[in-house]
Amino acid sequence: MTSNRKNPGVAFWATVVVVVALLYVASFGPACWYLSREPYDHSFRRLFERTYWPIGRAASEGPKIVERSVFRYGELGMPVGGYVHLPCEPARQGEVDDRSVLILRTRLKR
């Protein structure tokens, strides 16, 4: 028995890559919002830092519009006074954590 189904082509895999990239960027905001409400969830904090440092690097080394967009999206759902440390480089095993970070912080209401 033979099947007339074709294997996934380039268009399919390109779509998969684009969708995964969009989901990665879209998940950044909710991750910031959760972490700003649960600052002592250390396992999530480590996961956040390992997962989202490329966004921190893009914000710190990219054009100002990228930095502003990252800050605005990250701070969008944070509570008043909430904050998140966003690393700009990956963690190195066995070393003191002296990475540069961006601090996303909401303003206090006046």
Secondary structure, 3 states (H helix, E strand, C coil): CCCCCCCCCHHHHHHHHHHHHHHHHHHHHHHHHHHHHCCCCHHHHHHHHHHHHHHHHHHHHCCHHHHHHHHHHHHCCCCCCCEEEEECCCCCCCCCCCCCEEEEECCCCC
